[in-house]
Amino acid sequence: MNIITMKNTSIRFLILLALCIGMSSCNSDDENGMPLLEIEAQTITNLHAPQSGGQGQPITGEFTKFDFSTGQTTNSNTNWDIAFRGTTIIVNGGSSLGTTDEPTRTGNAAAYIVDGTFPSITEVDTNLFIQDSESGYAIATGSENGWYFYNPQAFLITPIAGKILVFRTRDGKYAKVEILSYYKDAPANPNAMTDEGRYFTFNYVYQPNLNTITF
């Protein structure tokens, strides 16, 4: 092989190498060429969701609002995705059911419940989303209607295993939630007589990249 042929071969190799590196880089970037943000996974403990009333009396009290993008509760009137009061979970999208002290919905959040293990839910089904409305919440309330079972003999609220809550956030991103406990410090065997209720512990995974439906 002469020198000219060797130089041409080296140039072609370098060009191919550069193309391969570029394609590999593109695989980790979004369609605009920006690096994708890392998926976020956290466990939230003791999110307090107090309420007043119940037992035949009107339920009142401010909802505890949560923002997936920060992983924290918030007092913002707009920058929240879901909110808790007692066993009720609402989304920042749709319209009010009309109960007292519901926050104004300013976003496009929605939700659905899917059966499966938390790790097995790896993709969002965008056709299943519903929003809160005058006829009901996206996450249905009542024993065995949504995320929990109520034992009237023990007065105990228990998350239903295998019920995974999937959310579209107020700004069109996605999250999945697994509720682990309704009692303070998440006791393994809660006792409604001794363990303080209305304290949520849950796992969540947040997909911070727009138009990305996988976890």
N, C-alpha and C positions, 0 to 999 in steps of 0.2 A: 504493500500500500504506500503510495507516495504522500508527500507532505500535504499537498492540496486536498487530497481525498480525506486524509486524517482530520484536517481542519474542518472540512464540510461535515464530516460525521460528528465531530465534537459540537459544532454549532447546532446541528439537528437535535442532538441529545439534550443540550441545554435548553433549547426551545421546548421540547417535550417535557422536561423536568419542570420548567416554569409553568406550563399549562396544567400539569398535574397538581402542583402546589396551589395554583389559582382555583382549580376545581375543588380541591379539598377545603380550601378556605371558604368557598361559596357554600359548601354543605353546612357549615356552622353559622352562616349568616342568613338573614331574612332576605326577602325579595328585593329590598332596597339596598342591599349590600351592607347593612348595619349588623354588628354582632348581636346574636340573640342573648337575651337576659336569661340567667339561670332560674330554673323552676324553684320555687320556695316551698319548704315544708316545715311546719311548726306544730307544736302542741300548746294549746291555750288552756290554762288552768284557772279555775275559780272566777270565771266571768260572771259577775253578779247581775241577775236579771229580776230585780224585785218587782212586786206588784201589790196593789191594795185591792180589797174587795174579794169577790169570789164567794162560793157557797151560797149562791142565790143573789148576791149583791153585785152591783155593777163593778166591773174590773177597771181600775184606773192605775196611773203611774207612768212615769216617763220610760220609754224604751231605751235599753242600752245598745248603742250603735257601734258597729264594728266595721273596720276598713281593711280589706285584704291586702291592699298595696303597702300598708305600713305594719300590718299585723297587730294592730292595737285598737282599743275602743276609742271613740271620738265623740266630742260634743258638737261637731260641725253639723250644720243644717243640710249640707249638700254632699260632703265627702265621706259618705258611708255606703256600704253595700248591703249589709243585713243588720237586723236589730232584734233584740230579745226582750221579752217581758213574760215572766213565768215560763210556761211551756210553749208560748207562742213565738214563732220566728217569722219575721216579715222581710221583704226585699225592697230596695230603693228603686222600684219600678212598678208601673201600673197605677192603681188608685186605692184609696182607703176603703176598708170595710165599714168604717164609720164608728169604730170604738173610740172611747175617750183617750186623748193624749197620743194618738198615732202621729208620728212625724210626717211632714209633707214629703212626698216622693218627687224627687227632681231628676232621677237617673233612668236608666233603661235596664235595670237589673231584673232577673227572672230566675226560676228554679225548677227542678224536678227531683224526684226520688227514684233511685235505681237500686235493685237488689244485687248484692255481690259483696266480695271482700274489698276492703279499701285499696289494696295494691292492684286488684284485678280491674278496677275502673281506670282505664288508661286513655280513654277518648271520650269527648263530649258528643252527645247526640243533640244537635241544635234544633231538631224538630220537636223535641219533647218539652222545651221551655214554656212555662206559663208565668204570668205575672199576678200579683195581688189584684183583687177587684172587689166590687161591692158585694159579690156573691160568695167570696171566700179567698183565703190566702193560698199562694202557690204551694207552701208547705202546710198541708192540711192539719188542723187542730183536732184534738180528741184522741182518746185511747185507741191504738191500732190503726188510726187513720193516716198518721204521718210517721214521726220518728220514734214515738214512745208507746209503752204499755203502762196503764194505770191499774194497780192492784187495789181495789176498794177495801179489802179486808186489812191489808197492811198499810194503806194510804201511801203506797210507794210508786214513784215514777221511775221506770226502767227503760233505757234506750233499747230499741229492738235491734238485735244483732243482724248485720247484713243489710241495713238500710243506710245507703250512702246518699247524702244530699249534694247535688251538683248545682252550681250557681253560675249565672252570667252576671258579671259585676256591673256597676252603674255605667261604666265606660266601655263595655263590650269585651272584657277579658273573662277568664274562667277560673273557677275554683271548685274543689270537692272537699266535703266535710264528713267526718265520722264522729258522731257524738258518743262520748265514752261514759259520762256521768252527769247527773243532775244535782249532785250533793257536794258540799264543800269538802275539798281535799280528796275527792273521788275515792271513797272507801270501797273496798272490794265487795263487801256485803252491807250495803247501806241499810240503816234503820230510820224510818221516817220520824220516829219518836225522839231520836237522839241526834241524828245528823241533819244539819241545816241545809234546806233545799234552795233551789233557784240559783245554784252556782254551777255553771256549765264548764265541763272539761271536754275538749274536742281536739282531734287531729284535723289539720287541713293542709292541702296542697294548692298553691296559687300559681297559675300560668300567667306571667306578666307580659307575654308577647302577644300583641294584637293579631287576630286572625290565625291563631295557633290553637287547635282543639285537642291537642294531646297533653298528657301529664307525664 
